[in-house]
Amino acid sequence: MSIQPKPKTVPASAAQDAFIQSAPDAGKAAPLAYEKGVPKGRKRQITLTIAPDLLRQVDEAARRTGLARAAVINMAIYRALEGDIFQK
């Protein structure tokens, strides 16, 4: 992936604020300690192997939305786990 310039910032709208507040870690208490991965603040760094075409789609979604790649991946995982994809 090439280095891209930082997107220009604009004042936050109500829709943007609502989107941010719907993030998995927005305003929630820290869960119990989980020891896998490398500690990075309140989160854990892991290694992820991903198909090139899927990575391209993730990067495109990040570019379109102005979010970081990690944010797109985190939101997708959260929505998949909270939805009915992995229900028993």
N, C-alpha and C positions, 0 to 999 in steps of 0.2 A: 504494500500500500504506500502510495506516495504521501509526503507531508503536504497537508492542505492548510491554507490560511484560516485563522480563527474566524468564525462567522461574525458578522456585525451584530451587535446587541441592540435590541429595541426594547422600549418599555413593555413590561409584562401586561398582558390582557387578562381579563377574567377567565377566559378559556385556558390560557397558559397556566394560570394559578391553579385552576381546578385539575389540570393534567398533572402538575407537579405534586399536588396533594394526594393524587391517586397512586403515587409511586409506592412500591412495596415497603419502603423504609421511612415513609413520611410520617413524622410525629408519633412513631410507635416506640415503646420501650425496647431496650436491647434484649434479645433473647438470651437464654442461658449460653454459656461459653461453649463453642464448638471448636475442637482442636485441629481439624483438618485444614490444609492450606496455610499460607503465610499470612500472619496478621498484618492488616493495612488499615489502621484506624479502627472503625467499627465493623469493617468488612474483612473478608478473607480472599487472598489472591490464589487462584488455581490456574492450571494449565488446561487448555481446551483445544482439541483437534477438531477441525471443521472442514467440510468439503469446500473447494474453491468457489463453486457456484453459489453455495449458501452464504459464504463469507461476502461475496460480491453483493448479494441481496441485502445482507445486514448493513454493509457499508453504504449502500444506496439509501436505505431507510434512515440511517444516521445522518447522511448528508441532507436528505429532504426535510427532516424534522429539526436539524440543528442540534441533535443529541450526540453524545459520545457513543462509540461502538458498544462499550460496556453497558451503557444505560439501555440501549436497544435490546441487547442480549438479556439483561436482568429483567426488563419488563416482559419480554417474550416468555422467559422461564416462569416468572411469577404468574402470568395469565394462564399458561398451560397447566401449572400445578393447581391454581385456584379454580379453573374451569373443570369440565368433565372429561378431559383427555385421559387422565391417569386414575380415574375413580375405580375402585374395586368393585 
